[in-house]
Amino acid sequence: MSKKQLLFFPILIAFAVIPVSADNQSITVLTDKEQYHTGEVLTVSGFIEEKKMPVIAVRMYDPDGVIISANSVEIDEFNSFSRTISLDSPFYDKSGMYLIKFDYGKTEAEITFEVFGSQADQPEVNTEKIIPEVLTLATDKPTYQDNDFITISGTVSAAGEPSVLVGIYDPFGTPTGFYFGDIGSDLKFSVSFLAKYGINFKTQGSYMVKAHYEESKREISFGFSGITEPPKENPPINNIPEKKPEIKMVPKTTSIQNTNPVALTPVIQSSNSKTVETKESVKIQEKEPEKQDNLTVEDVELGKMLNQMTLNCDNSEYVDSISYYDGMGPALMRLCKYDSAITFFDESLEENPENIEVLTNKGSALVKLGHYNEAITYYDSVLKIDPDYLPAINNKANVLAEAW
């Protein structure tokens, strides 16, 4: 065999084992997982047998065959490529098999992966069972008498706010007390308080219990039959020892429709006036806070049980008129939770922006938080609607006297 023949033979062998046709090009691709959820990140990588172009085209298709993205991925010096894809909403909300296609010249490759889409794409679930709401509400007895302890208990469907607000209303619909029932790990709550005839139970009849939790409300009723025997001669009206007449069981914020602004408004001093009343001379006479140290433990506990003692949470000098109606805003005002009350007032005003009772109550809550100018704005808006609305007149006079 000649030298030319020896050289020619191995050249023929080389072309036979190394393909040069693009149709025979090999692409290997894979993903880091086979299944994903919407919002996760997918990484796809691959290898080109023979690098002829610097990039490879990549296209993504949803389960319906609709293309959702198309771009190019660079191939590195080792003939490898990789791309990270965020499976974000709304493009990957739909559950099903997604397709990735790779085009490299005349060579194609593809791979699929599965996505579990958003909840909207999943089978419908009865969400009513997981909405925080009052499920049950009951009293420990159907009827109570003077000096009985009343226990109200219930359950909620799911944990939301830490406590349930329980309001008690007399036969005329007037609130007589509000209590918070903390929710336990078993989703149960309860409140207990003392029934005192003449104090928090001023009349006999059917009383209403309204339990508020999140957006839900549940109502039940119970009876109060008053005292079991005729009262002794000249009984103290609030059952508190006469030697402590300074104890006031009703907080200032519980006054309903106090419409006497004149008595609460100070007289402005004039240089031509001989007799001048000052702010101190017209304000309601109250005991100094330090004198409350004379309260006994029994007095304080009784006040807590009756829910008539604010424990100095409201230190304002004047008594605002608060309109009580079926809602959590006024109840929270009575408990000196002014920020929370404003939230409920705002919700009511979204439904009826000209509700003068709600506007006035929100003004009072703003005063308690020290936002005097904003409060006056609300009172003025009420008086534009009804110039003779006494609660707004009274409360505006109060804030002017207190702030200026």
C-alpha positions in Angstrom: 0.0 0.0 0.0 1.3 3.4 -1.0 1.7 6.4 1.3 -1.1 8.2 -0.4 -3.4 5.2 0.2 -2.3 5.1 3.9 -3.2 8.8 4.4 -6.5 8.6 2.6 -8.0 5.8 4.6 -8.0 7.4 8.1 -9.6 10.6 6.6 -12.5 8.5 5.4 -12.9 6.9 8.9 -13.0 10.4 10.6 -15.9 11.7 8.5 -17.7 8.5 9.1 -17.8 8.8 13.0 -18.2 12.6 13.5 -21.5 13.7 12.0 -21.4 17.0 10.2 -25.1 17.3 9.3 -27.1 19.7 11.5 -30.1 17.3 11.4 -28.0 14.9 13.4 -27.1 17.5 16.1 -27.9 16.3 19.6 -29.4 18.5 22.4 -29.8 17.3 26.0 -32.1 19.3 28.3 -33.5 18.9 31.8 -35.3 20.8 34.6 -34.4 20.8 38.3 -37.9 19.4 39.2 -40.8 17.8 37.4 -43.5 19.6 39.4 -43.9 23.2 40.5 -46.3 25.6 42.2 -47.2 29.1 40.9 -44.6 31.5 42.2 -41.8 29.0 42.4 -38.6 29.2 40.3 -37.7 26.7 37.6 -34.1 26.1 36.3 -33.7 24.5 32.9 -30.2 23.5 31.6 -28.8 21.7 28.6 -25.9 20.6 26.5 -25.1 21.0 22.8 -23.1 18.3 21.2 -21.4 20.6 18.7 -21.5 24.4 19.2 -22.1 26.2 15.9 -24.0 29.3 17.1 -23.5 31.3 20.3 -27.2 31.1 21.4 -30.1 28.7 21.5 -33.8 29.8 21.1 -36.2 28.9 24.0 -40.0 29.1 23.9 -42.5 28.5 26.7 -46.1 27.2 26.1 -49.0 26.9 28.6 -51.2 23.8 28.9 -53.5 25.2 26.1 -50.6 25.5 23.7 -50.4 29.3 23.9 -46.9 30.7 23.8 -46.1 32.8 26.9 -42.4 33.7 26.4 -39.7 33.5 23.8 -36.0 34.4 24.2 -32.5 33.3 23.5 -30.0 31.6 25.9 -26.3 32.0 25.6 -24.2 28.8 25.2 -20.9 28.8 27.1 -17.4 27.6 26.1 -18.3 24.1 27.4 -21.3 23.8 25.0 -23.7 24.2 28.0 -26.6 26.6 28.7 -28.9 27.3 31.6 -31.8 29.6 32.3 -33.8 30.4 35.5 -37.6 31.1 35.0 -39.9 32.6 37.7 -43.3 30.9 37.4 -45.2 34.1 38.4 -48.8 34.9 38.2 -50.7 35.4 36.0 -48.8 33.5 33.3 -48.4 30.4 35.4 -51.7 30.4 37.3 -53.2 27.6 35.2 -52.6 24.1 36.4 -51.3 21.5 33.9 -48.4 20.5 31.7 -46.2 23.3 30.4 -43.9 22.8 27.4 -40.4 24.2 26.7 -39.1 24.1 23.1 -35.5 24.6 22.1 -34.4 25.5 18.6 -30.8 25.3 17.5 -30.5 25.8 13.7 -32.5 22.9 12.3 -32.3 20.9 15.5 -35.1 20.9 18.0 -35.7 19.5 21.5 -38.5 19.9 24.1 -39.3 19.1 27.7 -42.4 19.3 29.8 -43.1 20.2 33.5 -46.2 20.4 35.6 -47.5 23.4 37.5 -50.1 23.4 40.2 -51.7 26.8 39.7 -53.3 29.4 42.0 -56.2 28.7 44.3 -58.6 30.3 41.8 -57.7 27.4 39.4 -58.1 24.7 42.1 -61.4 23.0 42.9 -63.7 25.3 44.9 -63.5 24.9 48.7 -66.1 26.0 51.2 -64.4 29.0 52.6 -67.3 29.8 55.0 -65.9 27.4 57.5 -62.6 29.2 57.9 -64.0 32.8 58.1 -63.6 34.0 61.7 -67.2 34.4 63.0 -69.2 33.7 66.1 -70.7 30.2 65.8 -72.4 29.7 69.2 -73.5 32.0 72.0 -75.3 31.1 75.2 -75.9 32.2 78.8 -75.5 29.8 81.8 -79.1 30.5 82.8 -82.3 31.8 81.1 -83.2 34.3 83.9 -81.2 36.2 86.5 -81.9 38.2 89.6 -80.1 40.8 91.6 -76.6 39.8 92.8 -76.4 36.9 90.3 -73.3 36.3 88.3 -74.0 36.2 84.6 -71.8 34.0 82.4 -71.9 34.3 78.6 -69.9 31.8 76.5 -69.6 30.8 72.9 -67.3 29.6 70.2 -65.8 31.1 67.0 -65.1 29.3 63.7 -61.4 30.4 63.4 -58.9 32.5 65.2 -58.8 36.1 64.0 -58.9 38.9 66.5 -57.8 37.9 70.1 -61.2 38.6 71.7 -64.9 38.9 71.1 -66.8 42.0 72.1 -69.9 41.3 74.0 -72.5 44.0 74.5 -75.5 43.9 76.9 -78.6 46.0 76.1 -81.6 46.7 78.3 -85.3 46.2 77.2 -85.2 49.7 75.6 -82.1 49.0 73.6 -79.8 51.1 75.7 -76.3 49.6 76.3 -75.6 48.7 79.9 -72.1 47.1 79.6 -69.5 45.9 77.2 -67.0 43.1 77.9 -64.1 41.4 76.0 -64.0 37.6 75.9 -60.6 36.3 75.1 -60.5 33.4 72.6 -58.7 30.3 73.8 -56.8 27.7 71.7 -60.1 25.7 71.6 -61.8 28.7 69.9 -64.0 29.2 73.0 -64.6 32.4 74.9 -66.6 33.5 78.0 -67.3 36.6 80.0 -68.7 36.9 83.6 -70.1 39.9 85.4 -72.3 40.8 88.4 -75.9 41.8 87.9 -76.8 44.7 90.3 -80.3 46.0 90.3 -80.4 49.8 90.1 -76.8 50.0 88.7 -76.2 48.0 85.5 -79.6 46.5 85.5 -82.1 49.4 86.1 -85.2 47.6 85.0 -86.7 44.2 84.8 -87.4 42.4 81.5 -85.6 40.9 78.5 -82.0 41.9 77.9 -80.2 41.4 74.6 -76.6 40.0 74.2 -74.8 40.9 71.0 -71.4 39.3 70.4 -69.3 41.0 67.7 -66.3 39.2 66.1 -64.6 40.3 62.9 -67.4 41.0 60.5 -69.9 38.7 62.3 -72.5 39.3 65.0 -74.7 36.9 66.9 -77.6 37.7 69.3 -79.3 36.0 72.2 -81.5 37.2 75.1 -82.0 36.5 78.8 -84.4 37.7 81.4 -83.8 39.8 84.5 -86.5 39.6 87.2 -84.9 42.1 89.6 -84.7 41.7 93.4 -86.1 38.6 95.2 -87.5 40.4 98.3 -88.7 43.9 99.1 -85.8 46.4 99.6 -85.0 47.7 103.0 -85.9 51.2 104.0 -83.9 53.8 102.0 -81.4 51.4 100.3 -78.4 53.1 98.7 -79.1 53.3 95.0 -75.7 52.0 94.0 -75.2 49.6 96.9 -71.9 51.3 97.9 -71.1 52.2 101.5 -72.2 55.8 102.4 -68.8 56.6 103.8 -67.4 56.5 100.2 -69.9 58.8 98.3 -67.1 60.0 96.0 -67.0 56.7 94.1 -68.6 57.2 90.6 -69.4 53.9 88.9 -70.3 55.4 85.5 -67.5 56.7 83.3 -67.7 60.1 81.7 -67.8 58.7 78.2 -71.0 56.7 78.7 -73.2 59.8 78.8 -76.0 59.5 76.2 -77.2 62.6 74.4 -75.8 65.2 76.9 -77.3 68.3 75.3 -76.3 71.0 77.7 -73.4 72.8 76.0 -74.0 76.0 78.0 -73.2 74.3 81.3 -70.0 72.9 79.9 -68.7 75.9 78.0 -66.5 78.4 79.8 -67.3 82.1 79.7 -64.7 84.1 77.9 -63.2 86.8 80.2 -64.1 90.4 79.2 -62.4 93.6 80.4 -65.8 95.2 81.0 -67.2 92.4 83.1 -67.2 92.6 86.9 -68.0 88.9 87.5 -66.1 86.5 85.3 -66.3 82.7 85.3 -63.2 80.8 84.4 -62.7 77.4 82.8 -62.1 76.0 86.3 -65.4 77.4 87.7 -67.6 75.8 85.1 -66.1 72.3 84.7 -67.9 69.4 86.4 -66.7 68.9 89.9 -64.7 65.7 90.2 -62.6 64.2 92.9 -58.8 64.4 92.4 -57.2 61.3 91.0 -55.1 60.7 94.1 -58.2 60.4 96.2 -59.1 57.2 94.4 -56.4 55.6 96.6 -59.1 55.3 99.2 -61.0 52.7 97.1 -60.9 49.3 98.6 -60.1 46.2 96.7 -63.8 45.3 96.8 -64.7 48.6 95.3 -62.4 48.2 92.4 -63.4 44.6 91.8 -67.1 45.6 91.9 -66.4 48.4 89.4 -64.7 45.9 87.1 -67.5 43.4 87.4 -70.1 46.0 86.6 -67.9 47.4 83.8 -68.7 50.9 84.9 -65.2 52.0 85.9 -62.8 53.3 83.1 -59.8 53.2 85.5 -58.7 56.7 84.3 -58.5 55.8 80.6 -60.3 59.1 79.9 -58.9 62.2 81.6 -60.9 64.8 79.6 -62.6 67.6 81.5 -65.9 67.7 79.6 -68.5 65.1 78.9 -69.2 64.5 75.2 -72.5 63.4 73.8 -72.2 59.9 72.3 -74.9 58.4 70.2 -75.3 54.7 70.9 -76.6 52.4 68.2 -76.2 48.9 67.0 -72.5 48.9 66.2 -69.0 48.3 67.5 -67.9 51.9 67.2 -69.9 53.3 70.1 -69.0 50.3 72.2 -65.3 50.8 71.7 -65.7 54.5 72.5 -67.2 53.5 75.8 -64.1 51.3 76.5 -61.8 54.1 75.5 -60.5 52.2 72.5 -60.7 55.3 70.2 -58.4 54.2 67.3 -60.4 51.0 66.9 -63.7 52.9 67.2 -62.6 55.2 64.3 -62.1 52.2 62.1 -65.7 51.2 62.5 -67.0 54.8 62.1 -65.1 55.0 58.8 -66.8 51.8 57.6 -70.2 53.2 58.5 -69.4 56.5 56.7 -68.5 54.6 53.5 -72.1 53.4 53.4 -73.6 56.8 54.5 -71.2 59.8 54.4 -73.9 62.1 55.9 -74.8 60.0 58.9 -74.7 62.8 61.6 -74.6 60.4 64.5 -71.5 58.6 63.1 -69.8 61.9 62.1 -70.3 63.3 65.6 -69.0 60.1 67.3 -65.9 60.1 65.1 -65.3 63.8 66.0 -65.4 62.8 69.7 -63.0 59.9 69.1 -60.6 62.3 67.4 -60.8 64.7 70.4 -59.9 61.9 72.7 -56.8 61.3 70.6 -55.9 65.0 70.6 -56.8 65.7 67.0 -58.8 68.8 67.8 -58.8 70.6 64.4 -59.9 67.5 62.6 -62.6 66.9 65.1 -64.0 70.4 64.6 -64.1 69.7 60.9 -66.4 66.7 61.5 -68.6 68.7 63.9 -68.9 71.5 61.3 -69.9 69.0 58.6 -72.7 67.8 60.9 -73.9 71.3 61.5 -74.0 72.0 57.8 -76.4 69.1 57.5 -78.4 69.9 60.6 -77.6 73.2 62.2 -79.7 72.3 65.3 -78.1 68.9 66.1 -77.4 69.4 69.8 -74.7 66.6 70.2 -72.5 68.3 67.6 -73.1 71.7 69.2 -72.3 70.4 72.6 -69.2 68.5 71.6 -67.8 71.4 69.5 -68.2 73.6 72.5 -66.4 71.1 74.6 -63.4 70.8 72.3 -63.1 74.6 72.0 -63.1 74.9 75.7 -60.6 72.0 76.2 -58.2 73.0 73.4 -58.3 76.7 73.7 
